[in-house]
């Protein structure tokens, strides 16, 4: 694996190489949290942890900037754990293995068969690198490192008033250099639960397991408009059509692993009348050819694999099978509406992220996102109608607010002007179709002036995740310059 410490800025990349060696998937941040706190103490900094596990680090202003507005640099410490099916990796114990790749559009850092954790590891390491530096000018500085951003925003939900003194929050969790974010989508999780009914497997059948793989996957917010296929939807569509054409009975059905990642893989086990096997295989080959013809420009590596497992004793009842497959097929997925206010931005979307057999139940989990509460409520209503008509129990949880754009934001203008001065071009001022923590922060700190920017990260939440090396350098230049340009507090 390549040595990242050769890259610039070296302090940031050395820190990133270190955190790659420490397991830190969502819900399991204990090791990375302990390391960050020990590191901060070694630097002679004030560090503390709140009741939910967020970390706060404080550093005094550099000479001459004591009267500047206080700045909070914010990042989350967890990463999305996704790997290729043929990758042997335990996210709870194994280090991420980053390496440098050369592509036509520059150099990138990616990982060996897993997510990289540049989301939000680069932002985290940039904040730590500022804390470690003796030659970066800044006013009163605080760093807020939250837990569990990717799987529930537990840290942001649990943030209490009174812990932080700063006036300005810079969120480092954006993923496109040259874009400055001043708003984001809110979201909510939807879970539909069906009771499974089983019966004995019919006679004269052949058992199979069918899997779909090779899809790109990606972030269910920032990648939802790219045309990437949802493995759950593709597999369900075929199984529904096949069950209407052949005597096919499901035994098991699973797909996806995270509600906020576009599913890359799904699989099903079933029995089919032996007399139908050859015709079924022809139908499967035709379906694969259709997918490659219609999706091939985006999904270049679609695979359908049919294998013969051990004999099954029981299968889903015909009624259960028809009900669940029809409901999943009817469930909306992808972009629901584009924004009328901001060209090219998704307003409302839905990702059918996980389908799973759990004992005698079957569960379908989705993540709904929208820039507007009414858009979220509209899709909630659609999902509820589809699954309740099919007899499922539907529950919604984990709702988080969007971050309403503030066009008068002083820190947004500061970052925009600083970017233009540095790079002689005007950055894009954007709203991101993803769940940044900023909207939740407003509950405890309603007066914070907030902005978000970061380097270019492609394919987050998938094993194809990569971060552009040049973009990290530009992001670092911008961050350092913005800290230097923070104005003094206004005097009444």
Long-range contacts (C-beta under 8 A, 24 or more apart in sequence): 1-97, 1-98, 1-99, 1-112, 2-98, 2-99, 2-100, 2-109, 4-98, 4-100, 4-109, 7-100, 7-109, 7-469, 7-472, 8-473, 9-129, 9-472, 9-473, 9-476, 11-129, 11-132, 11-133, 12-122, 12-125, 12-126, 12-129, 12-472, 12-476, 13-125, 13-472, 15-125, 15-128, 15-129, 15-132, 16-98, 16-118, 16-121, 16-122, 16-125, 17-98, 19-117, 19-121, 19-124, 19-125, 20-95, 20-96, 20-97, 20-98, 20-111, 20-116, 20-117, 20-121, 21-95, 21-96, 22-95, 23-91, 23-92, 23-93, 23-94, 23-95, 24-77, 24-78, 24-79, 24-117, 25-78, 25-79, 25-80, 25-81, 25-91, 25-92, 26-78, 26-79, 26-80, 26-81, 26-148, 26-149, 26-150, 26-151, 26-152, 27-78, 27-148, 27-151, 28-78, 28-91, 28-92, 29-53, 29-77, 29-78, 29-147, 29-148, 32-77, 32-78, 33-77, 33-147, 36-77, 36-128, 36-145, 39-128, 40-131, 43-131, 43-132, 45-131, 48-163, 50-158, 50-159, 50-160, 50-163, 51-158, 51-160, 52-147, 52-154, 52-155, 52-157, 52-158, 52-159, 53-147, 53-148, 53-154, 53-155, 54-144, 54-145, 54-146, 54-147, 54-155, 54-158, 54-159, 55-143, 55-144, 55-145, 56-142, 56-143, 56-144, 56-145, 56-163, 56-164, 57-131, 57-142, 57-143, 57-145, 58-141, 58-142, 58-143, 59-131, 59-138, 59-141, 59-142, 59-143, 60-140, 60-141, 61-138, 61-139, 61-140, 61-141, 62-136, 62-137, 62-138, 62-139, 65-137, 65-138, 65-139, 65-486, 66-139, 66-140, 67-139, 67-488, 67-489, 68-138, 68-139, 68-140, 68-486, 68-487, 68-488, 68-489, 69-139, 69-166, 69-167, 69-168, 69-486, 69-487, 69-488, 69-489, 70-139, 70-140, 70-141, 70-142, 70-165, 70-166, 70-167, 70-168, 71-138, 71-139, 71-140, 71-141, 71-142, 71-166, 71-167, 71-168, 71-169, 71-170, 71-483, 71-486, 72-142, 72-143, 72-144, 72-164, 72-166, 72-168, 72-169, 72-170, 72-448, 73-126, 73-127, 73-130, 73-141, 73-142, 73-143, 73-144, 73-170, 73-172, 74-127, 74-143, 74-144, 74-145, 74-146, 74-169, 74-170, 74-171, 74-172, 74-173, 74-437, 74-441, 75-120, 75-123, 75-124, 75-126, 75-127, 75-143, 75-144, 75-145, 75-146, 75-171, 75-172, 75-173, 76-120, 76-124, 76-145, 76-146, 76-147, 76-148, 76-149, 76-150, 76-155, 76-173, 76-437, 77-120, 77-124, 77-145, 77-146, 77-147, 78-147, 78-148, 78-149, 78-150, 78-151, 79-115, 79-117, 79-119, 79-120, 79-121, 79-150, 80-115, 80-117, 80-119, 80-150, 80-258, 80-260, 80-261, 80-460, 80-461, 81-114, 81-115, 82-114, 82-115, 82-217, 82-257, 82-258, 82-261, 82-264, 82-461, 82-462, 82-463, 83-113, 83-114, 83-115, 83-463, 84-113, 84-114, 84-463, 85-213, 85-265, 86-113, 87-112, 87-113, 87-114, 87-463, 89-113, 89-114, 100-469, 101-466, 105-468, 106-468, 106-469, 106-470, 107-468, 107-469, 107-470, 108-458, 108-466, 108-467, 108-468, 108-469, 109-466, 109-467, 109-469, 110-464, 110-465, 110-466, 110-467, 111-463, 111-465, 113-463, 114-463, 115-460, 115-461, 115-462, 115-463, 115-465, 116-465, 116-466, 116-467, 117-465, 118-455, 118-457, 118-460, 118-465, 118-466, 118-467, 119-173, 119-175, 119-219, 119-457, 119-460, 119-461, 119-465, 120-149, 120-172, 120-173, 120-454, 122-172, 122-454, 122-455, 122-457, 122-467, 122-472, 122-475, 123-171, 123-172, 123-173, 123-454, 124-172, 126-172, 126-475, 126-476, 126-479, 127-172, 129-476, 130-479, 130-480, 130-483, 136-480, 136-483, 136-484, 137-483, 137-484, 138-483, 138-484, 138-486, 139-483, 139-486, 140-165, 140-166, 141-166, 141-483, 142-166, 144-169, 146-437, 149-173, 149-437, 150-258, 150-260, 150-461, 151-258, 151-260, 152-398, 153-398, 153-400, 153-435, 153-437, 153-440, 155-437, 156-400, 156-437, 156-440, 156-441, 157-400, 157-440, 159-440, 159-441, 159-443, 159-444, 159-445, 160-444, 161-444, 161-445, 164-445, 166-448, 167-447, 167-448, 167-449, 167-489, 168-411, 168-448, 168-449, 168-450, 168-451, 168-486, 169-438, 169-441, 169-445, 169-448, 169-449, 169-450, 169-451, 170-411, 170-450, 170-451, 170-452, 170-453, 170-479, 170-482, 171-436, 171-437, 171-438, 171-450, 171-451, 171-452, 172-452, 172-453, 172-454, 172-479, 173-436, 173-437, 173-452, 173-454, 174-432, 174-436, 174-452, 174-453, 174-454, 175-222, 175-454, 175-455, 175-456, 175-457, 175-458, 175-460, 176-430, 176-454, 176-456, 176-457, 177-454, 177-455, 177-456, 177-468, 177-471, 177-474, 177-475, 178-419, 178-425, 178-427, 178-428, 178-474, 179-427, 179-428, 179-429, 179-430, 179-453, 180-412, 180-415, 180-416, 180-419, 180-427, 180-428, 180-429, 180-430, 180-451, 180-452, 180-453, 181-430, 181-431, 181-432, 181-436, 181-451, 181-452, 181-453, 182-403, 182-405, 182-406, 182-407, 182-409, 182-412, 182-429, 182-430, 182-431, 182-450, 182-451, 182-452, 183-371, 183-402, 183-403, 183-404, 183-405, 183-406, 183-431, 183-432, 184-371, 184-402, 184-403, 184-431, 184-432, 184-433, 184-434, 184-435, 184-436, 184-438, 184-439, 184-452, 185-221, 185-346, 185-369, 185-370, 185-371, 185-402, 185-431, 185-432, 185-433, 185-434, 185-435, 186-369, 186-370, 186-371, 186-373, 186-376, 186-399, 186-400, 186-401, 186-402, 186-435, 186-439, 187-367, 187-368, 187-369, 187-370, 187-376, 187-398, 187-399, 187-400, 187-435, 188-367, 188-368, 188-376, 188-380, 188-396, 188-397, 188-398, 188-399, 188-400, 189-259, 189-365, 189-366, 189-367, 189-368, 189-396, 189-397, 189-398, 190-365, 190-366, 190-367, 190-368, 190-380, 190-383, 190-384, 190-394, 190-395, 190-396, 191-363, 191-364, 191-365, 191-366, 191-394, 191-395, 191-396, 191-397, 192-327, 192-363, 192-364, 192-365, 192-383, 192-387, 192-392, 192-393, 192-394, 193-361, 193-362, 193-363, 193-392, 193-393, 193-394, 193-395, 194-320, 194-323, 194-324, 194-327, 194-361, 194-362, 194-363, 194-364, 194-390, 194-391, 194-392, 195-360, 195-361, 195-391, 196-316, 196-320, 196-357, 196-360, 196-361, 196-362, 197-316, 197-317, 197-319, 197-320, 198-314, 198-315, 198-316, 198-317, 198-320, 198-360, 199-314, 199-315, 199-316, 199-317, 200-313, 200-314, 200-315, 201-249, 201-251, 201-271, 201-311, 201-312, 201-313, 201-314, 201-315, 202-247, 202-249, 202-271, 202-273, 202-315, 204-273, 204-274, 204-275, 205-247, 205-249, 205-271, 205-272, 205-273, 205-274, 206-271, 206-272, 206-273, 206-274, 206-277, 206-308, 207-251, 207-269, 207-270, 207-271, 207-308, 207-309, 207-310, 207-311, 207-312, 208-269, 208-270, 208-271, 208-272, 208-306, 208-307, 208-308, 208-309, 209-267, 209-268, 209-269, 209-270, 209-306, 209-307, 209-308, 209-309, 210-235, 210-239, 210-267, 210-268, 210-269, 210-270, 210-284, 210-304, 210-305, 210-306, 211-265, 211-266, 211-267, 211-268, 211-304, 211-305, 212-265, 212-266, 212-267, 212-302, 212-303, 212-304, 212-305, 213-264, 213-265, 213-303, 213-305, 214-264, 214-299, 214-301, 214-302, 214-303, 215-262, 215-263, 215-264, 215-265, 215-299, 215-301, 215-302, 216-262, 216-264, 216-298, 216-299, 216-459, 216-462, 216-464, 217-261, 217-262, 217-263, 217-264, 217-459, 217-461, 217-462, 217-463, 217-464, 218-261, 218-262, 218-459, 218-460, 218-461, 218-462, 218-464, 219-260, 219-261, 219-262, 219-434, 219-459, 219-460, 219-461, 219-462, 220-259, 220-260, 220-261, 220-262, 220-349, 220-351, 220-353, 220-367, 220-369, 220-461, 221-260, 221-346, 221-349, 221-369, 221-432, 221-433, 221-434, 221-435, 222-432, 222-433, 222-434, 222-460, 223-262, 223-459, 223-461, 224-262, 224-334, 224-335, 224-346, 224-349, 224-351, 224-369, 224-433, 225-335, 225-346, 225-349, 225-433, 226-298, 227-295, 227-297, 227-298, 228-262, 228-298, 228-299, 229-291, 229-295, 229-298, 229-299, 229-302, 230-262, 230-263, 230-333, 230-334, 230-351, 230-352, 231-255, 231-256, 231-263, 231-264, 231-265, 231-266, 232-256, 232-263, 232-266, 232-328, 232-352, 232-353, 232-354, 232-355, 233-328, 233-329, 233-333, 233-352, 234-266, 234-291, 235-266, 235-267, 235-268, 236-325, 236-328, 236-329, 236-355, 237-329, 238-284, 238-287, 239-268, 239-270, 239-325, 240-325, 240-326, 240-329, 241-283, 241-287, 242-280, 242-283, 242-284, 243-321, 243-322, 243-325, 245-283, 246-272, 246-273, 246-276, 246-279, 246-280, 246-283, 247-272, 247-273, 247-276, 248-272, 248-273, 248-276, 248-280, 249-315, 249-316, 249-318, 249-321, 250-315, 250-316, 250-321, 250-325, 251-312, 251-314, 251-315, 251-316, 252-357, 253-324, 253-355, 253-357, 253-362, 254-355, 254-356, 254-357, 255-354, 255-355, 255-356, 256-352, 256-353, 256-354, 256-355, 256-365, 257-354, 258-353, 258-354, 258-461, 259-351, 259-353, 259-354, 259-365, 259-366, 259-367, 260-351, 260-353, 260-367, 260-435, 260-461, 261-351, 261-353, 261-461, 261-462, 262-351, 262-353, 262-461, 262-462, 263-352, 263-353, 263-354, 264-462, 266-355, 269-309, 269-312, 270-315, 271-312, 271-315, 281-306, 323-390, 323-391, 324-362, 324-390, 326-390, 327-364, 327-386, 327-387, 327-389, 327-390, 327-392, 328-352, 328-355, 328-364, 330-386, 331-364, 331-366, 331-383, 331-386, 331-387, 332-379, 332-382, 332-383, 332-386, 333-366, 336-375, 336-378, 336-379, 337-375, 339-371, 339-431, 342-430, 342-431, 345-371, 345-430, 345-431, 345-433, 346-433, 347-371, 347-372, 347-375, 347-433, 348-372, 348-375, 348-376, 348-378, 348-379, 349-433, 350-379, 350-383, 364-392, 369-433, 369-434, 369-435, 370-402, 371-402, 371-431, 371-433, 372-402, 373-402, 400-435, 400-439, 400-440, 401-439, 401-440, 401-442, 402-439, 403-436, 403-438, 403-439, 403-442, 403-450, 404-439, 405-431, 406-449, 406-450, 409-449, 409-450, 409-451, 410-449, 410-487, 411-449, 411-450, 411-451, 412-451, 414-451, 414-482, 414-485, 414-486, 414-487, 415-451, 415-453, 415-478, 415-482, 418-478, 418-481, 418-482, 418-485, 419-478, 421-481, 422-477, 422-478, 422-481, 423-474, 453-478, 453-479
